[in-house]
Amino acid sequence: MIRSTLRALAATGIVLASTITAVMAAAPAANAEVICEQYASRTIQNGRYVVQNNRWGASTTQCIDVTTSGFTITQANHNNATNGAPAAYPSVYLGCHYTNCSTGSNLPIQVSQISSATSSINYTFVSGATYNASYDIWLDPQPRTDGQNATEIMIWFNRQGSIQPIGSVVGTTTIGGRTWEVWRGNTGWNVISYVAPSPITSWNFSVLDFINDVRSRGAITNSWYLTSIQAGFEPWIGGTGLAVTSFSASVNGGGNPGGDTQAPSVPGQPTASNVTATGASLAWAASTDNVGVTGYDVLRATGGGTPTVIGTASGTTFNATGLTANTTYTFSVRARDAAGNTSAASAGRTVTTPTGGGNPGTGACTATYRTVNAWSGGFQGEVTVRNNGTSTLNGWTTTWSLPSGSNIGQVWGGRSSVSGSTITVRNETYNGALGANATTTYGFTGTGATPNPSAVTCTSP
């Protein structure tokens, strides 16, 4: 992308205004055509989108065939070093890019005013080349139609070869039902990258979900502006045959209905299940809001440290990954609404991961609940404890919470203690030692509603 030209210029301390002006010259064309000029661009779909060749990082030849819905790279003689910048960013975009704006777009638009932002993308990938399939979302504190924006969101739909995003890995997150590796860095402006673990050739998704995640990380605020949405490729070596076969994007306003300032209610305290040496499954009670809850930020504190956002969820569950064995974490959640308001954080759930080191199964146990029988006002429950490790587990402890108004009665196969609504059951002397993949079961009776099956956690020494 033309903005990416400044990456190379910034490294030398040179910024040429005349070059930027010349770069933006665009000759609209009514029909598809092959363009090879370094910075040439063409409009498609009556000007709704702009396609640009944008060979900014190399002197090698690059040509693209502009189609009615995207483009295909027909020639790419690139051979850039993979530890440096890419050769180009051929792409198609909605919005404004250094004064070159698509027709009829409502961009720039303030983040607080966005009610929805959706996109659809279809890629064609090739083998034998080094490249990423890059999807860019640009934001700035001002409604800029020219110049360099302050924050770039990059979604890596595919990565081929020994290349990596700017900066370093800061964690993982789940957005749009997919897991992403998150990178963060600065190259004269902030860059937050989301890397798919495997290639994605086609996807319909919410651009706003990524914007909300970046906002939760403190990189932007609701007062910032979305200026453009772009999709294409960054080739280092080769690239002939790569294509964006179709692209669409739509941004709708009305995101702050009536100037709403009411935050959502505080979510319920999360529960933790399937706790292993490297991860845990979280679940919580939903928030309510007058204009609707749009998602949740998941926060984590290590030991007595400060909570930080580790990911976002559109629903009320989240898989926390990247944990360290034999470490205590506290998880909490906060809700976001359609007007951009954020609730206070929920009460924290403290989890201590079992031992296991690099082998997530070693020394870890899980607990699974089921209702054996139920009758008016009561029930019989059963919990199965499993050793997921490769060595003998010596002792286990399960924890779960009863719904409000419920009580526990007789327990067999374990020793129980009660603190408020929290029930802790530890092994008996005869069933604490479990071999690899072995199980044991304890039962109990209770009154009121049955426990949440996903809320039972297990820890071992």
C-alpha positions as CSV (number, residue, x, y, z in Angstrom):
1,M,0.0,0.0,0.0
2,I,1.1,3.6,-0.5
3,R,1.2,4.1,3.2
4,S,3.6,1.2,3.3
5,T,6.0,3.2,1.1
6,L,6.7,5.3,4.1
7,R,8.0,2.3,6.0
8,A,11.0,2.2,3.6
9,L,11.3,6.0,3.5
10,A,11.1,6.3,7.3
11,A,14.0,3.9,7.7
12,T,16.2,6.4,5.8
13,G,14.6,9.6,7.3
14,I,13.4,10.7,3.8
15,V,9.8,11.7,3.1
16,L,9.2,13.1,-0.4
17,A,5.9,15.1,-0.7
18,S,6.3,15.3,-4.5
19,T,6.6,11.5,-4.7
20,I,3.4,11.1,-2.7
21,T,1.6,13.5,-5.0
22,A,2.7,11.7,-8.1
23,V,1.8,8.4,-6.6
24,M,-1.8,9.3,-6.2
25,A,-2.5,10.1,-9.8
26,A,-5.3,7.8,-10.8
27,A,-6.9,7.4,-14.2
28,P,-10.3,5.8,-13.8
29,A,-11.2,3.1,-16.3
30,A,-14.6,1.8,-17.2
31,N,-13.3,-1.6,-18.2
32,A,-11.0,-4.2,-16.7
33,E,-7.4,-3.9,-17.9
34,V,-3.8,-4.9,-17.1
35,I,-1.8,-2.2,-15.4
36,C,2.0,-2.3,-14.7
37,E,2.7,1.3,-13.7
38,Q,4.3,1.4,-10.3
39,Y,1.5,3.3,-8.5
40,A,-1.3,3.2,-11.0
41,S,-4.9,2.7,-9.8
42,R,-8.3,2.1,-11.4
43,T,-11.8,2.3,-10.0
44,I,-14.3,-0.6,-10.3
45,Q,-18.1,-1.0,-9.7
46,N,-18.8,2.6,-10.7
47,G,-16.1,3.9,-8.4
48,R,-17.2,2.2,-5.2
49,Y,-13.8,0.6,-4.9
50,V,-10.3,1.5,-6.0
51,V,-7.7,-1.1,-7.2
52,Q,-4.0,-0.1,-6.9
53,N,-0.8,-1.8,-8.2
54,N,1.3,-0.1,-5.5
55,R,4.8,-1.6,-6.1
56,W,6.4,0.5,-3.4
57,G,9.2,-1.7,-2.1
58,A,11.1,-3.0,-5.2
59,S,12.1,-2.1,-8.7
60,T,11.1,-5.4,-10.2
61,T,8.1,-5.6,-12.6
62,Q,4.6,-6.1,-11.2
63,C,1.4,-6.2,-13.3
64,I,-2.2,-6.7,-12.2
65,D,-5.3,-7.5,-14.2
66,V,-8.0,-5.3,-12.8
67,T,-11.4,-7.2,-12.8
68,T,-14.9,-6.0,-12.0
69,S,-14.6,-7.5,-8.5
70,G,-10.9,-7.4,-7.7
71,F,-7.6,-8.2,-9.4
72,T,-5.1,-10.9,-10.4
73,I,-1.3,-10.5,-10.3
74,T,-0.2,-11.4,-13.9
75,Q,3.5,-10.7,-13.4
76,A,5.6,-10.4,-10.3
77,N,9.4,-10.7,-10.6
78,H,10.1,-9.9,-7.0
79,N,13.0,-11.3,-4.9
80,N,13.1,-9.2,-1.7
81,A,14.9,-10.4,1.4
82,T,12.4,-12.0,3.8
83,N,13.9,-10.2,6.8
84,G,13.0,-6.8,5.2
85,A,10.0,-5.1,3.7
86,P,7.7,-6.6,1.0
87,A,8.0,-5.6,-2.6
88,A,4.4,-4.3,-3.0
89,Y,0.9,-4.1,-1.8
90,P,-1.5,-4.6,-4.8
91,S,-4.9,-4.2,-3.2
92,V,-8.5,-3.1,-3.5
93,Y,-10.1,-0.7,-1.0
94,L,-13.1,1.2,0.2
95,G,-12.5,4.7,1.5
96,C,-9.6,7.1,1.2
97,H,-5.9,6.5,0.6
98,Y,-3.7,9.6,0.3
99,T,-6.5,11.7,-1.2
100,N,-7.5,8.9,-3.6
101,C,-11.1,8.2,-2.4
102,S,-13.6,5.7,-3.6
103,T,-17.0,7.1,-4.7
104,G,-20.0,7.1,-2.3
105,S,-18.2,5.9,0.8
106,N,-19.1,7.4,4.1
107,L,-15.5,7.1,5.3
108,P,-13.9,8.6,7.3
109,I,-16.4,7.9,10.0
110,Q,-16.0,8.2,13.8
111,V,-15.7,4.8,15.5
112,S,-18.5,5.8,18.0
113,Q,-20.9,6.3,15.1
114,I,-20.3,2.9,13.5
115,S,-23.3,0.5,14.0
116,S,-21.9,-2.2,11.8
117,A,-19.0,-2.8,9.4
118,T,-19.0,-5.9,7.4
119,S,-16.9,-7.4,4.6
120,S,-16.6,-10.3,2.3
121,I,-13.3,-11.5,0.7
122,N,-12.3,-14.3,-1.6
123,Y,-8.6,-15.1,-2.3
124,T,-6.8,-17.3,-4.8
125,F,-3.4,-18.5,-3.4
126,V,-0.4,-20.0,-5.2
127,S,2.5,-22.1,-4.2
128,G,6.2,-21.3,-4.7
129,A,5.9,-17.7,-3.6
130,T,6.6,-15.8,-0.4
131,Y,3.8,-13.5,0.6
132,N,1.0,-12.7,3.0
133,A,-2.7,-12.3,2.1
134,S,-3.2,-9.0,3.9
135,Y,-6.4,-7.2,4.9
136,D,-5.9,-3.7,6.3
137,I,-8.1,-1.5,8.4
138,W,-6.8,2.1,8.9
139,L,-7.7,4.4,11.8
140,D,-6.6,7.9,12.9
141,P,-7.6,10.4,15.6
142,Q,-8.6,12.8,12.7
143,P,-10.9,12.3,9.7
144,R,-8.0,12.1,7.4
145,T,-8.3,11.6,3.6
146,D,-4.6,12.2,3.1
147,G,-1.3,11.4,4.8
148,Q,-0.2,8.6,7.2
149,N,-2.8,7.2,9.6
150,A,-1.8,6.5,13.2
151,T,-3.0,2.9,13.6
152,E,-3.0,0.0,11.1
153,I,-4.9,-3.2,11.8
154,M,-3.5,-6.1,9.6
155,I,-5.4,-9.4,9.2
156,W,-3.1,-12.1,7.8
157,F,-5.4,-14.5,6.0
158,N,-2.4,-16.5,4.7
159,R,1.4,-16.5,5.4
160,Q,3.8,-18.3,3.1
161,G,7.6,-18.3,3.7
162,S,9.8,-17.0,6.5
163,I,8.1,-13.7,7.0
164,Q,6.4,-12.2,10.0
165,P,4.4,-9.1,11.0
166,I,5.9,-6.0,12.5
167,G,6.7,-6.3,16.2
168,S,6.3,-9.3,18.4
169,V,3.6,-11.8,19.6
170,V,1.5,-10.4,22.5
171,G,-1.0,-13.3,22.8
172,T,-3.9,-15.0,21.1
173,T,-7.6,-14.0,20.8
174,T,-10.8,-15.3,19.4
175,I,-12.6,-13.1,16.9
176,G,-15.4,-14.1,14.6
177,G,-15.3,-17.7,15.9
178,R,-11.6,-18.0,14.8
179,T,-8.4,-18.1,16.8
180,W,-5.8,-15.5,15.9
181,E,-2.1,-15.0,16.9
182,V,-1.8,-11.3,17.9
183,W,1.3,-9.2,17.1
184,R,2.0,-5.6,18.1
185,G,4.7,-3.2,16.9
186,N,5.4,0.2,15.6
187,T,7.0,1.4,12.3
188,G,6.3,5.1,12.7
189,W,2.7,4.2,13.4
190,N,1.0,1.5,15.5
191,V,0.5,-1.9,13.8
192,I,-1.6,-4.6,15.4
193,S,-1.7,-7.8,13.3
194,Y,-3.9,-10.9,13.6
195,V,-2.4,-14.0,12.0
196,A,-4.5,-17.0,11.0
197,P,-3.0,-20.3,12.0
198,S,-4.0,-21.8,8.6
199,P,-4.9,-20.2,5.3
200,I,-8.4,-18.7,4.9
201,T,-9.5,-18.4,1.3
202,S,-13.0,-17.0,1.8
203,W,-14.7,-15.3,4.7
204,N,-17.7,-13.0,5.5
205,F,-17.0,-11.2,8.8
206,S,-17.4,-8.1,10.9
207,V,-14.7,-5.5,10.6
208,L,-16.1,-3.9,13.7
209,D,-15.1,-7.0,15.8
210,F,-11.4,-6.3,15.0
211,I,-11.8,-2.6,15.7
212,N,-13.4,-3.3,19.0
213,D,-10.5,-5.7,19.9
214,V,-7.9,-3.0,19.1
215,R,-9.9,-0.5,21.1
216,S,-9.9,-2.9,24.1
217,R,-6.1,-3.0,23.9
218,G,-5.9,0.8,24.3
219,A,-4.6,1.5,20.8
220,I,-7.6,3.6,19.7
221,T,-10.7,5.2,21.3
222,N,-14.3,5.8,20.2
223,S,-13.3,9.3,19.1
224,W,-11.0,8.0,16.4
225,Y,-12.0,7.6,12.7
226,L,-12.1,4.7,10.3
227,T,-10.6,5.9,7.1
228,S,-10.2,2.9,4.8
229,I,-10.6,-0.9,4.4
230,Q,-8.2,-2.7,2.1
231,A,-7.5,-6.2,0.9
232,G,-4.7,-7.6,-1.2
233,F,-1.2,-9.2,-1.0
234,E,2.3,-8.3,0.2
235,P,4.7,-10.3,-1.9
236,W,8.3,-10.7,-1.1
237,I,9.3,-13.3,-3.7
238,G,7.2,-14.0,-6.8
239,G,3.4,-13.7,-6.6
240,T,2.2,-14.3,-10.1
241,G,-1.3,-15.8,-10.0
242,L,-2.3,-14.4,-6.6
243,A,-5.8,-12.9,-6.8
244,V,-8.6,-11.2,-4.9
245,T,-11.5,-12.7,-6.8
246,S,-14.1,-10.7,-5.0
247,F,-14.2,-8.0,-2.3
248,S,-16.9,-6.0,-0.6
249,A,-17.2,-3.8,2.4
250,S,-20.0,-1.8,4.0
251,V,-19.8,0.6,6.9
252,N,-23.1,1.8,8.5
253,G,-23.5,4.7,10.9
254,G,-25.9,5.2,13.8
255,G,-23.6,3.5,16.3
256,N,-24.3,5.8,19.2
257,P,-28.1,5.9,19.3
258,G,-29.4,9.0,21.1
259,G,-26.0,9.8,22.5
260,D,-26.3,6.8,24.8
261,T,-23.8,6.9,27.7
262,Q,-25.3,4.0,29.8
263,A,-22.9,1.2,30.3
264,P,-24.0,-2.4,30.2
265,S,-24.6,-4.3,33.5
266,V,-21.6,-6.0,35.0
267,P,-21.2,-9.6,33.7
268,G,-21.3,-12.5,36.0
269,Q,-18.2,-13.8,37.7
270,P,-16.6,-16.3,35.2
271,T,-16.4,-20.0,35.9
272,A,-13.4,-22.1,34.8
273,S,-13.4,-25.6,33.5
274,N,-11.0,-27.9,31.6
275,V,-8.1,-26.3,33.4
276,T,-4.8,-27.7,32.1
277,A,-1.2,-26.6,32.4
278,T,-1.6,-24.3,29.4
279,G,-5.3,-23.3,29.2
280,A,-8.8,-23.0,30.7
281,S,-12.3,-22.7,29.5
282,L,-14.2,-19.7,30.9
283,A,-18.0,-19.0,31.0
284,W,-20.0,-16.3,32.6
285,A,-23.6,-14.9,32.9
286,A,-24.5,-12.4,30.2
287,S,-24.9,-8.6,30.7
288,T,-27.9,-6.6,29.8
289,D,-28.0,-3.1,28.1
290,N,-30.5,-0.7,26.7
291,V,-29.0,-0.7,23.2
292,G,-27.6,-4.2,23.2
293,V,-24.4,-5.9,24.3
294,T,-22.0,-6.4,21.4
295,G,-19.3,-8.4,23.1
296,Y,-17.0,-9.0,26.0
297,D,-13.4,-8.2,26.9
298,V,-11.6,-11.0,28.8
299,L,-9.0,-9.8,31.3
300,R,-6.3,-11.7,33.0
301,A,-4.0,-10.9,36.0
302,T,-1.0,-13.1,36.9
303,G,-0.5,-13.4,40.7
304,G,-1.4,-10.1,42.1
305,G,-0.6,-8.1,38.9
306,T,-2.7,-5.7,37.0
307,P,-5.5,-7.2,34.8
308,T,-4.9,-6.8,31.0
309,V,-7.2,-7.7,28.1
310,I,-6.2,-11.0,26.5
311,G,-9.1,-11.3,24.0
312,T,-12.7,-10.6,23.1
313,A,-15.8,-12.8,22.8
314,S,-19.1,-12.2,21.1
315,G,-20.8,-14.7,23.4
316,T,-20.3,-15.7,27.1
317,T,-17.5,-18.3,26.7
318,F,-13.8,-18.0,26.0
319,N,-10.9,-20.4,25.8
320,A,-7.9,-18.9,27.6
321,T,-4.6,-20.2,26.1
322,G,-0.9,-19.7,26.5
323,L,-1.0,-20.2,30.3
324,T,2.0,-21.4,32.3
325,A,2.0,-24.5,34.5
326,N,1.8,-24.1,38.3
327,T,0.8,-20.5,38.0
328,T,-2.1,-18.6,39.6
329,Y,-4.3,-16.4,37.3
330,T,-7.4,-14.3,38.0
331,F,-9.8,-13.9,35.1
332,S,-12.6,-11.3,34.8
333,V,-14.8,-10.0,32.0
334,R,-16.4,-6.7,31.0
335,A,-19.2,-6.0,28.5
336,R,-19.4,-3.6,25.6
337,D,-22.5,-2.2,24.0
338,A,-23.5,-0.9,20.6
339,A,-22.8,2.7,21.6
340,G,-19.3,1.9,22.6
341,N,-19.8,2.0,26.4
342,T,-17.9,-0.5,28.6
343,S,-19.1,-2.0,31.9
344,A,-17.0,-2.4,35.0
345,A,-15.1,-5.7,35.2
346,S,-16.8,-8.6,36.8
347,A,-15.6,-10.3,40.0
348,G,-12.5,-12.3,39.3
349,R,-12.2,-16.1,39.1
350,T,-8.8,-17.3,40.4
351,V,-7.4,-20.4,38.8
352,T,-4.1,-22.2,39.5
353,T,-2.8,-24.3,36.6
354,P,-1.6,-27.8,37.4
355,T,2.0,-28.9,36.8
356,G,2.8,-30.1,33.3
357,G,5.4,-27.9,31.7
358,G,5.7,-28.4,28.0
359,N,3.3,-31.4,28.0
360,P,-0.1,-29.9,28.5
361,G,-1.5,-33.3,29.6
362,T,1.0,-34.2,32.3
363,G,-0.4,-33.9,35.8
364,A,-3.7,-32.2,34.6
365,C,-7.1,-33.4,35.6
366,T,-10.6,-32.5,34.3
367,A,-14.0,-32.9,35.9
368,T,-17.3,-33.7,34.1
369,Y,-20.7,-33.3,35.7
370,R,-23.9,-35.0,34.9
371,T,-27.4,-35.1,36.4
372,V,-28.2,-38.8,37.3
373,N,-31.8,-38.1,38.5
374,A,-34.0,-35.2,39.2
375,W,-37.4,-34.7,40.9
376,S,-39.5,-31.8,42.1
377,G,-37.2,-29.6,44.3
378,G,-34.2,-31.9,44.1
379,F,-31.6,-33.9,42.1
380,Q,-28.8,-36.4,42.2
381,G,-25.6,-35.4,40.6
382,E,-22.3,-37.2,39.6
383,V,-18.8,-35.8,38.8
384,T,-16.2,-37.9,37.0
385,V,-12.6,-36.9,37.5
386,R,-10.1,-37.9,34.8
387,N,-6.3,-37.8,34.9
388,N,-5.3,-36.4,31.5
389,G,-1.6,-36.8,32.3
390,T,1.0,-39.4,31.4
391,S,2.0,-40.1,35.0
392,T,0.1,-40.9,38.1
393,L,-1.9,-38.1,39.7
394,N,-1.7,-38.1,43.5
395,G,-4.8,-36.2,44.8
396,W,-7.4,-34.0,43.1
397,T,-9.7,-31.1,44.1
398,T,-12.9,-30.1,42.2
399,T,-14.7,-26.8,42.6
400,W,-18.1,-25.7,41.3
401,S,-20.9,-23.2,42.2
402,L,-24.5,-24.0,42.9
403,P,-27.2,-21.8,41.4
404,S,-28.8,-19.3,43.8
405,G,-31.3,-21.0,46.1
406,S,-29.8,-24.5,45.7
407,N,-28.1,-26.5,48.4
408,I,-25.9,-29.7,48.5
409,G,-26.8,-32.7,50.6
410,Q,-25.1,-36.0,51.1
411,V,-21.8,-36.6,49.2
412,W,-20.1,-40.0,48.6
413,G,-16.8,-40.8,47.0
414,G,-15.3,-37.4,48.1
415,R,-14.9,-35.0,51.0
416,S,-16.9,-31.8,50.6
417,S,-16.8,-28.3,52.0
418,V,-19.1,-25.3,51.4
419,S,-18.3,-21.6,51.2
420,G,-21.4,-19.6,50.2
421,S,-22.5,-21.1,46.9
422,T,-19.0,-22.6,46.2
423,I,-18.7,-26.3,46.6
424,T,-15.2,-27.9,47.0
425,V,-14.9,-31.7,46.8
426,R,-11.5,-33.4,47.4
427,N,-10.6,-37.0,46.9
428,E,-10.9,-39.7,49.6
429,T,-7.8,-41.6,50.6
430,Y,-8.8,-44.5,48.4
431,N,-9.4,-42.7,45.1
432,G,-6.8,-39.9,45.1
433,A,-4.2,-41.8,43.1
434,L,-5.2,-42.0,39.4
435,G,-3.0,-43.5,36.7
436,A,-2.7,-42.0,33.3
437,N,-6.2,-41.6,31.7
438,A,-7.8,-43.2,34.8
439,T,-11.1,-41.9,36.2
440,T,-13.0,-41.9,39.5
441,T,-16.5,-40.8,40.3
442,Y,-18.2,-39.2,43.2
443,G,-21.9,-38.5,43.7
444,F,-24.2,-36.2,45.7
445,T,-27.7,-35.1,46.3
446,G,-29.0,-31.5,46.3
447,T,-32.0,-29.3,46.4
448,G,-33.0,-26.6,44.0
449,A,-31.6,-26.2,40.5
450,T,-28.8,-28.4,39.2
451,P,-25.2,-27.1,38.7
452,N,-23.9,-25.7,35.4
453,P,-22.1,-28.7,33.8
454,S,-19.4,-26.5,32.3
455,A,-18.6,-24.8,35.6
456,V,-16.8,-27.7,37.4
457,T,-13.1,-27.3,37.6
458,C,-10.4,-29.8,38.7
459,T,-6.9,-29.1,40.0
460,S,-4.2,-31.5,41.2
461,P,-1.1,-31.0,43.3
